[in-house]
Structures are given as structure tokens and as C-alpha cells.
């Protein structure tokens, strides 16, 4: 439980820093960014942990729908090109 509270507090701090960057002048943003550390993907993966089965199912559904949309778009474009070349 204490670990979760610590993660929430860390996330709040990150959010406050992001908001501060948006409100900063270009010179202030440059200073803030120069002082910051680069994004650590490995740390993020460790912190996030594996996806829950529900999350995986949602991602798979989204990707399936996106692929269907892409196929419809490609078919429409092929049809449009075929009509214009006639």
C-alpha cells in the first residue's frame, strides 16, 4: 500500500513538472529540459509491470479494429484510383 502511495506521489510530481514546462517561457523550457534526465524506458517498463489480461484484450481489439479500418481505406483508395484511371 505504501508503494502505491509513493507511485501516486511520484506521478503527481511528474505531472506538476510537465505543467510547469508548458507554462515556462522558451528560455525557461530550455533550462528545465537541459537539467532533466532523459526518459528511461527500462525503468518505465519495470514500474509499469506487465499488462493485465483486460488491457491486452483491449489492445488486441483496438488493433483488430484499426486493421479493419486500414483495409477499408486501402480498398476505397484502390477503387478511387481505378475509377480515375478509366
Order of alpha helices (4+ residues) and beta strands (2+ residues): alpha-alpha-alpha-alpha
